[in-house]
Amino acid sequence: GKVVLLLQGRFAGRKGVIVQNSDNGVKERKYGHSLVAGIDKYPLKIRKSMSKKRQAFRSRVRPFLKVVNHTHIMPTRYTMELPSDMKKEVSITEQSKMDASKKLVRTLFQDRYKAGKNKWFFQKLRF
């Protein structure tokens, strides 16, 4: 799980994690590409004075899954530990599988955020 920054497209400037990698390409995509799970909507700041309901609402994460050309991502020095079975579970071949994969990624990201791990990953990139 190398942490990358997306440089082009709808999610430009967003942080993501490489879930699956293909250096040589496949029949459909004849170029090096990666399946990236990233953050579409970052969690907002919370304060002690906010209610528990509001804190839970503001600490939600909206993920995205996307196949990205290697020329459109920039690797960082950070890594994120992913579960070993994550590669097999995440799939974007059909819409139903993609929805299930997004839910899996969302729970993973939110658990990481609430545990306080990978703090840099969950902060919005300012540029």
TIVO-2410 file (N, C-alpha, C; in nm, 3 decimals):
# residues 127
REC num residu      c1      c2      c3 atome chaine
REC   1      G   0.078  -0.121   0.000     N      A
REC   1      G   0.000   0.000   0.000    CA      A
REC   1      G   0.082   0.126   0.000     C      A
REC   2      K   0.139   0.161  -0.115     N      A
REC   2      K   0.211   0.287  -0.127    CA      A
REC   2      K   0.111   0.402  -0.139     C      A
REC   3      V   0.133   0.507  -0.063     N      A
REC   3      V   0.046   0.625  -0.071    CA      A
REC   3      V   0.091   0.709  -0.189     C      A
REC   4      V  -0.005   0.751  -0.273     N      A
REC   4      V   0.024   0.829  -0.393    CA      A
REC   4      V  -0.065   0.953  -0.398     C      A
REC   5      L  -0.024   1.051  -0.477     N      A
REC   5      L  -0.105   1.167  -0.508    CA      A
REC   5      L  -0.150   1.155  -0.652     C      A
REC   6      L  -0.278   1.181  -0.677     N      A
REC   6      L  -0.328   1.178  -0.814    CA      A
REC   6      L  -0.305   1.314  -0.878     C      A
REC   7      L  -0.256   1.315  -1.000     N      A
REC   7      L  -0.215   1.438  -1.066    CA      A
REC   7      L  -0.313   1.484  -1.172     C      A
REC   8      Q  -0.390   1.395  -1.229     N      A
REC   8      Q  -0.479   1.429  -1.341    CA      A
REC   8      Q  -0.621   1.382  -1.313     C      A
REC   9      G  -0.716   1.445  -1.380     N      A
REC   9      G  -0.853   1.396  -1.377    CA      A
REC   9      G  -0.936   1.452  -1.264     C      A
REC  10      R  -1.049   1.387  -1.243     N      A
REC  10      R  -1.148   1.432  -1.146    CA      A
REC  10      R  -1.093   1.436  -1.004     C      A
REC  11      F  -1.005   1.344  -0.971     N      A
REC  11      F  -0.953   1.334  -0.836    CA      A
REC  11      F  -0.812   1.392  -0.823     C      A
REC  12      A  -0.776   1.485  -0.909     N      A
REC  12      A  -0.643   1.547  -0.905    CA      A
REC  12      A  -0.623   1.616  -0.770     C      A
REC  13      G  -0.507   1.594  -0.711     N      A
REC  13      G  -0.477   1.654  -0.581    CA      A
REC  13      G  -0.523   1.570  -0.464     C      A
REC  14      R  -0.585   1.456  -0.489     N      A
REC  14      R  -0.633   1.370  -0.381    CA      A
REC  14      R  -0.527   1.264  -0.350     C      A
REC  15      K  -0.533   1.215  -0.227     N      A
REC  15      K  -0.441   1.110  -0.184    CA      A
REC  15      K  -0.509   0.975  -0.203     C      A
REC  16      G  -0.428   0.876  -0.233     N      A
REC  16      G  -0.481   0.741  -0.251    CA      A
REC  16      G  -0.376   0.638  -0.215     C      A
REC  17      V  -0.420   0.513  -0.210     N      A
REC  17      V  -0.333   0.400  -0.180    CA      A
REC  17      V  -0.342   0.301  -0.294     C      A
REC  18      I  -0.228   0.251  -0.338     N      A
REC  18      I  -0.228   0.150  -0.444    CA      A
REC  18      I  -0.272   0.017  -0.385     C      A
REC  19      V  -0.382  -0.037  -0.440     N      A
REC  19      V  -0.434  -0.166  -0.394    CA      A
REC  19      V  -0.381  -0.278  -0.482     C      A
REC  20      Q  -0.390  -0.261  -0.614     N      A
REC  20      Q  -0.338  -0.358  -0.709    CA      A
REC  20      Q  -0.252  -0.284  -0.810     C      A
REC  21      N  -0.146  -0.350  -0.855     N      A
REC  21      N  -0.054  -0.285  -0.948    CA      A
REC  21      N  -0.030  -0.374  -1.069     C      A
REC  22      S  -0.020  -0.312  -1.187     N      A
REC  22      S   0.012  -0.385  -1.310    CA      A
REC  22      S   0.116  -0.304  -1.386     C      A
REC  23      D   0.241  -0.345  -1.377     N      A
REC  23      D   0.350  -0.270  -1.440    CA      A
REC  23      D   0.349  -0.281  -1.592     C      A
REC  24      N   0.320  -0.397  -1.645     N      A
REC  24      N   0.329  -0.419  -1.790    CA      A
REC  24      N   0.198  -0.394  -1.864     C      A
REC  25      G   0.088  -0.390  -1.793     N      A
REC  25      G  -0.041  -0.373  -1.859    CA      A
REC  25      G  -0.107  -0.506  -1.889     C      A
REC  26      V  -0.231  -0.498  -1.934     N      A
REC  26      V  -0.309  -0.616  -1.972    CA      A
REC  26      V  -0.370  -0.591  -2.109     C      A
REC  27      K  -0.457  -0.681  -2.153     N      A
REC  27      K  -0.513  -0.670  -2.286    CA      A
REC  27      K  -0.593  -0.540  -2.306     C      A
REC  28      E  -0.676  -0.505  -2.207     N      A
REC  28      E  -0.759  -0.383  -2.220    CA      A
REC  28      E  -0.675  -0.255  -2.206     C      A
REC  29      R  -0.579  -0.257  -2.113     N      A
REC  29      R  -0.494  -0.140  -2.089    CA      A
REC  29      R  -0.350  -0.181  -2.114     C      A
REC  30      K  -0.296  -0.134  -2.225     N      A
REC  30      K  -0.161  -0.176  -2.265    CA      A
REC  30      K  -0.052  -0.085  -2.205     C      A
REC  31      Y  -0.079  -0.031  -2.089     N      A
REC  31      Y   0.017   0.057  -2.022    CA      A
REC  31      Y   0.019   0.021  -1.873     C      A
REC  32      G   0.122   0.063  -1.805     N      A
REC  32      G   0.131   0.039  -1.662    CA      A
REC  32      G   0.024   0.117  -1.587     C      A
REC  33      H  -0.050   0.048  -1.501     N      A
REC  33      H  -0.158   0.113  -1.429    CA      A
REC  33      H  -0.175   0.051  -1.291     C      A
REC  34      S  -0.251   0.119  -1.207     N      A
REC  34      S  -0.276   0.072  -1.070    CA      A
REC  34      S  -0.421   0.096  -1.034     C      A
REC  35      L  -0.474   0.008  -0.951     N      A
REC  35      L  -0.605   0.031  -0.890    CA      A
REC  35      L  -0.580   0.108  -0.762     C      A
REC  36      V  -0.633   0.229  -0.756     N      A
REC  36      V  -0.608   0.318  -0.643    CA      A
REC  36      V  -0.736   0.336  -0.563     C      A
REC  37      A  -0.726   0.320  -0.432     N      A
REC  37      A  -0.834   0.353  -0.340    CA      A
REC  37      A  -0.795   0.482  -0.271     C      A
REC  38      G  -0.878   0.585  -0.285     N      A
REC  38      G  -0.841   0.715  -0.230    CA      A
REC  38      G  -0.956   0.782  -0.159     C      A
REC  39      I  -0.931   0.903  -0.115     N      A
REC  39      I  -1.030   0.980  -0.040    CA      A
REC  39      I  -1.092   1.085  -0.129     C      A
REC  40      D  -1.223   1.070  -0.155     N      A
REC  40      D  -1.297   1.168  -0.233    CA      A
REC  40      D  -1.335   1.286  -0.145     C      A
REC  41      K  -1.381   1.259  -0.023     N      A
REC  41      K  -1.420   1.364   0.070    CA      A
REC  41      K  -1.349   1.340   0.203     C      A
REC  42      Y  -1.263   1.435   0.241     N      A
REC  42      Y  -1.183   1.422   0.362    CA      A
REC  42      Y  -1.268   1.449   0.486     C      A
REC  43      P  -1.230   1.393   0.602     N      A
REC  43      P  -1.301   1.423   0.726    CA      A
REC  43      P  -1.277   1.568   0.768     C      A
REC  44      L  -1.376   1.627   0.833     N      A
REC  44      L  -1.368   1.766   0.875    CA      A
REC  44      L  -1.313   1.775   1.018     C      A
REC  45      K  -1.273   1.896   1.058     N      A
REC  45      K  -1.221   1.915   1.193    CA      A
REC  45      K  -1.334   1.898   1.294     C      A
REC  46      I  -1.299   1.843   1.409     N      A
REC  46      I  -1.396   1.829   1.517    CA      A
REC  46      I  -1.338   1.891   1.643     C      A
REC  47      R  -1.428   1.936   1.732     N      A
REC  47      R  -1.389   1.995   1.859    CA      A
REC  47      R  -1.460   1.921   1.972     C      A
REC  48      K  -1.407   1.937   2.093     N      A
REC  48      K  -1.467   1.870   2.209    CA      A
REC  48      K  -1.608   1.922   2.236     C      A
REC  49      S  -1.632   2.049   2.202     N      A
REC  49      S  -1.762   2.110   2.233    CA      A
REC  49      S  -1.875   2.055   2.145     C      A
REC  50      M  -1.841   1.988   2.035     N      A
REC  50      M  -1.944   1.932   1.946    CA      A
REC  50      M  -2.006   1.808   2.008     C      A
REC  51      S  -2.131   1.784   1.972     N      A
REC  51      S  -2.199   1.664   2.021    CA      A
REC  51      S  -2.137   1.539   1.957     C      A
REC  52      K  -2.162   1.425   2.019     N      A
REC  52      K  -2.106   1.299   1.967    CA      A
REC  52      K  -2.161   1.269   1.827     C      A
REC  53      K  -2.288   1.303   1.805     N      A
REC  53      K  -2.350   1.279   1.675    CA      A
REC  53      K  -2.281   1.362   1.567     C      A
REC  54      R  -2.256   1.489   1.599     N      A
REC  54      R  -2.191   1.578   1.503    CA      A
REC  54      R  -2.046   1.536   1.477     C      A
REC  55      Q  -1.978   1.493   1.584     N      A
REC  55      Q  -1.840   1.445   1.568    CA      A
REC  55      Q  -1.836   1.323   1.477     C      A
REC  56      A  -1.931   1.232   1.494     N      A
REC  56      A  -1.936   1.112   1.410    CA      A
REC  56      A  -1.964   1.149   1.265     C      A
REC  57      F  -2.052   1.247   1.245     N      A
REC  57      F  -2.088   1.290   1.109    CA      A
REC  57      F  -1.969   1.356   1.039     C      A
REC  58      R  -1.895   1.438   1.113     N      A
REC  58      R  -1.783   1.511   1.052    CA      A
REC  58      R  -1.657   1.426   1.034     C      A
REC  59      S  -1.651   1.310   1.099     N      A
REC  59      S  -1.534   1.225   1.084    CA      A
REC  59      S  -1.557   1.114   0.982     C      A
REC  60      R  -1.658   1.129   0.897     N      A
REC  60      R  -1.682   1.031   0.792    CA      A
REC  60      R  -1.587   1.055   0.674     C      A
REC  61      V  -1.562   0.948   0.600     N      A
REC  61      V  -1.472   0.953   0.486    CA      A
REC  61      V  -1.546   0.898   0.365     C      A
REC  62      R  -1.540   0.967   0.252     N      A
REC  62      R  -1.598   0.914   0.128    CA      A
REC  62      R  -1.484   0.869   0.037     C      A
REC  63      P  -1.476   0.739   0.008     N      A
REC  63      P  -1.366   0.688  -0.073    CA      A
REC  63      P  -1.399   0.684  -0.222     C      A
REC  64      F  -1.297   0.662  -0.303     N      A
REC  64      F  -1.317   0.634  -0.445    CA      A
REC  64      F  -1.225   0.520  -0.485     C      A
REC  65      L  -1.262   0.450  -0.591     N      A
REC  65      L  -1.179   0.345  -0.651    CA      A
REC  65      L  -1.161   0.380  -0.796     C      A
REC  66      K  -1.038   0.375  -0.844     N      A
REC  66      K  -1.012   0.416  -0.980    CA      A
REC  66      K  -0.887   0.346  -1.033     C      A
REC  67      V  -0.892   0.307  -1.160     N      A
REC  67      V  -0.774   0.255  -1.228    CA      A
REC  67      V  -0.703   0.374  -1.291     C      A
REC  68      V  -0.575   0.393  -1.255     N      A
REC  68      V  -0.502   0.512  -1.295    CA      A
REC  68      V  -0.372   0.473  -1.365     C      A
REC  69      N  -0.343   0.542  -1.475     N      A
REC  69      N  -0.216   0.527  -1.546    CA      A
REC  69      N  -0.102   0.571  -1.454     C      A
REC  70      H   0.012   0.502  -1.462     N      A
REC  70      H   0.125   0.536  -1.375    CA      A
REC  70      H   0.177   0.677  -1.397     C      A
REC  71      T   0.158   0.732  -1.517     N      A
REC  71      T   0.206   0.868  -1.542    CA      A
REC  71      T   0.121   0.973  -1.471     C      A
REC  72      H   0.004   0.934  -1.421     N      A
REC  72      H  -0.086   1.029  -1.357    CA      A
REC  72      H  -0.086   1.020  -1.205     C      A
REC  73      I   0.010   0.946  -1.147     N      A
REC  73      I   0.020   0.939  -1.002    CA      A
REC  73      I   0.164   0.969  -0.960     C      A
REC  74      M   0.176   1.028  -0.840     N      A
REC  74      M   0.308   1.060  -0.786    CA      A
REC  74      M   0.323   0.987  -0.652     C      A
REC  75      P   0.420   0.897  -0.642     N      A
REC  75      P   0.437   0.825  -0.515    CA      A
REC  75      P   0.493   0.916  -0.406     C      A
REC  76      T   0.459   0.886  -0.282     N      A
REC  76      T   0.510   0.960  -0.167    CA      A
REC  76      T   0.599   0.867  -0.085     C      A
REC  77      R   0.655   0.920   0.020     N      A
REC  77      R   0.741   0.838   0.108    CA      A
REC  77      R   0.658   0.754   0.204     C      A
REC  78      Y   0.528   0.777   0.209     N      A
REC  78      Y   0.441   0.710   0.305    CA      A
REC  78      Y   0.386   0.578   0.249     C      A
REC  79      T   0.358   0.485   0.340     N      A
REC  79      T   0.291   0.361   0.305    CA      A
REC  79      T   0.176   0.340   0.403     C      A
REC  80      M   0.081   0.259   0.362     N      A
REC  80      M  -0.032   0.226   0.449    CA      A
REC  80      M  -0.047   0.075   0.450     C      A
REC  81      E  -0.051   0.019   0.569     N      A
REC  81      E  -0.067  -0.126   0.583    CA      A
REC  81      E  -0.209  -0.162   0.543     C      A
REC  82      L  -0.222  -0.247   0.444     N      A
REC  82      L  -0.352  -0.296   0.401    CA      A
REC  82      L  -0.367  -0.442   0.442     C      A
REC  83      P  -0.490  -0.486   0.471     N      A
REC  83      P  -0.509  -0.629   0.502    CA      A
REC  83      P  -0.464  -0.715   0.384     C      A
REC  84      S  -0.412  -0.833   0.415     N      A
REC  84      S  -0.356  -0.919   0.311    CA      A
REC  84      S  -0.461  -0.965   0.210     C      A
REC  85      D  -0.587  -0.979   0.254     N      A
REC  85      D  -0.692  -1.026   0.163    CA      A
REC  85      D  -0.759  -0.912   0.085     C      A
REC  86      M  -0.712  -0.790   0.104     N      A
REC  86      M  -0.774  -0.674   0.039    CA      A
REC  86      M  -0.763  -0.681  -0.113     C      A
REC  87      K  -0.649  -0.729  -0.165     N      A
REC  87      K  -0.629  -0.737  -0.310    CA      A
REC  87      K  -0.736  -0.822  -0.377     C      A
REC  88      K  -0.772  -0.932  -0.311     N      A
REC  88      K  -0.871  -1.024  -0.368    CA      A
REC  88      K  -1.013  -0.969  -0.356     C      A
REC  89      E  -1.040  -0.895  -0.248     N      A
REC  89      E  -1.176  -0.849  -0.221    CA      A
REC  89      E  -1.216  -0.728  -0.304     C      A
REC  90      V  -1.121  -0.640  -0.335     N      A
REC  90      V  -1.153  -0.518  -0.408    CA      A
REC  90      V  -1.160  -0.548  -0.558     C      A
REC  91      S  -1.276  -0.514  -0.619     N      A
REC  91      S  -1.296  -0.538  -0.762    CA      A
REC  91      S  -1.382  -0.426  -0.819     C      A
REC  92      I  -1.351  -0.386  -0.943     N      A
REC  92      I  -1.432  -0.281  -1.007    CA      A
REC  92      I  -1.488  -0.328  -1.141     C      A
REC  93      T  -1.499  -0.460  -1.159     N      A
REC  93      T  -1.547  -0.512  -1.287    CA      A
REC  93      T  -1.696  -0.486  -1.308     C      A
REC  94      E  -1.777  -0.497  -1.202     N      A
REC  94      E  -1.921  -0.471  -1.212    CA      A
REC  94      E  -1.958  -0.366  -1.108     C      A
REC  95      Q  -2.073  -0.301  -1.130     N      A
REC  95      Q  -2.117  -0.195  -1.038    CA      A
REC  95      Q  -2.146  -0.250  -0.899     C      A
REC  96      S  -2.207  -0.368  -0.889     N      A
REC  96      S  -2.239  -0.425  -0.758    CA      A
REC  96      S  -2.112  -0.458  -0.680     C      A
REC  97      K  -2.011  -0.512  -0.750     N      A
REC  97      K  -1.884  -0.543  -0.684    CA      A
REC  97      K  -1.812  -0.415  -0.643     C      A
REC  98      M  -1.824  -0.312  -0.726     N      A
REC  98      M  -1.759  -0.185  -0.695    CA      A
REC  98      M  -1.821  -0.120  -0.571     C      A
REC  99      D  -1.955  -0.128  -0.559     N      A
REC  99      D  -2.022  -0.072  -0.442    CA      A
REC  99      D  -1.979  -0.145  -0.314     C      A
REC 100      A  -1.971  -0.277  -0.322     N      A
REC 100      A  -1.926  -0.355  -0.206    CA      A
REC 100      A  -1.781  -0.322  -0.171     C      A
REC 101      S  -1.698  -0.304  -0.273     N      A
REC 101      S  -1.557  -0.271  -0.251    CA      A
REC 101      S  -1.543  -0.133  -0.188     C      A
REC 102      K  -1.626  -0.038  -0.232     N      A
REC 102      K  -1.622   0.097  -0.174    CA      A
REC 102      K  -1.658   0.094  -0.026     C      A
REC 103      K  -1.758   0.013   0.009     N      A
REC 103      K  -1.798   0.001   0.150    CA      A
REC 103      K  -1.684  -0.058   0.232     C      A
REC 104      L  -1.616  -0.156   0.177     N      A
REC 104      L  -1.503  -0.218   0.245    CA      A
REC 104      L  -1.392  -0.115   0.268     C      A
REC 105      V  -1.362  -0.038   0.165     N      A
REC 105      V  -1.257   0.065   0.174    CA      A
REC 105      V  -1.299   0.174   0.272     C      A
REC 106      R  -1.426   0.212   0.270     N      A
REC 106      R  -1.475   0.316   0.361    CA      A
REC 106      R  -1.456   0.273   0.507     C      A
REC 107      T  -1.493   0.149   0.539     N      A
REC 107      T  -1.477   0.101   0.677    CA      A
REC 107      T  -1.330   0.096   0.716     C      A
REC 108      L  -1.244   0.053   0.623     N      A
REC 108      L  -1.101   0.049   0.650    CA      A
REC 108      L  -1.046   0.188   0.679     C      A
REC 109      F  -1.080   0.285   0.593     N      A
REC 109      F  -1.032   0.422   0.610    CA      A
REC 109      F  -1.085   0.484   0.739     C      A
REC 110      Q  -1.214   0.465   0.770     N      A
REC 110      Q  -1.271   0.526   0.890    CA      A
REC 110      Q  -1.212   0.465   1.017     C      A
REC 111      D  -1.187   0.335   1.016     N      A
REC 111      D  -1.123   0.273   1.131    CA      A
REC 111      D  -0.982   0.328   1.152     C      A
REC 112      R  -0.909   0.347   1.042     N      A
REC 112      R  -0.775   0.404   1.049    CA      A
REC 112      R  -0.780   0.547   1.104     C      A
REC 113      Y  -0.875   0.625   1.055     N      A
REC 113      Y  -0.887   0.764   1.096    CA      A
REC 113      Y  -0.919   0.774   1.245     C      A
REC 114      K  -1.016   0.693   1.290     N      A
REC 114      K  -1.057   0.699   1.431    CA      A
REC 114      K  -0.949   0.647   1.524     C      A
REC 115      A  -0.865   0.555   1.475     N      A
REC 115      A  -0.755   0.503   1.556    CA      A
REC 115      A  -0.638   0.601   1.563     C      A
REC 116      G  -0.638   0.701   1.475     N      A
REC 116      G  -0.530   0.800   1.475    CA      A
REC 116      G  -0.407   0.757   1.397     C      A
REC 117      K  -0.422   0.656   1.313     N      A
REC 117      K  -0.309   0.609   1.232    CA      A
REC 117      K  -0.307   0.683   1.099     C      A
REC 118      N  -0.189   0.696   1.039     N      A
REC 118      N  -0.172   0.760   0.908    CA      A
REC 118      N  -0.235   0.899   0.905     C      A
REC 119      K  -0.200   0.985   1.000     N      A
REC 119      K  -0.264   1.117   1.011    CA      A
REC 119      K  -0.246   1.201   0.886     C      A
REC 120      W  -0.128   1.195   0.824     N      A
REC 120      W  -0.103   1.277   0.705    CA      A
REC 120      W  -0.198   1.240   0.592     C      A
REC 121      F  -0.231   1.112   0.582     N      A
REC 121      F  -0.317   1.063   0.474    CA      A
REC 121      F  -0.456   1.125   0.480     C      A
REC 122      F  -0.505   1.153   0.599     N      A
REC 122      F  -0.643   1.201   0.614    CA      A
REC 122      F  -0.653   1.354   0.620     C      A
REC 123      Q  -0.543   1.423   0.598     N      A
REC 123      Q  -0.548   1.570   0.593    CA      A
REC 123      Q  -0.556   1.614   0.448     C      A
REC 124      K  -0.640   1.712   0.422     N      A
REC 124      K  -0.658   1.764   0.287    CA      A
REC 124      K  -0.528   1.827   0.239     C      A
REC 125      L  -0.492   1.800   0.116     N      A
REC 125      L  -0.368   1.853   0.058    CA      A
REC 125      L  -0.390   1.998   0.019     C      A
REC 126      R  -0.309   2.088   0.072     N      A
REC 126      R  -0.320   2.230   0.042    CA      A
REC 126      R  -0.220   2.266  -0.066     C      A
REC 127      F  -0.268   2.317  -0.178     N      A
REC 127      F  -0.178   2.360  -0.285    CA      A
REC 127      F  -0.239   2.474  -0.364     C      A
***
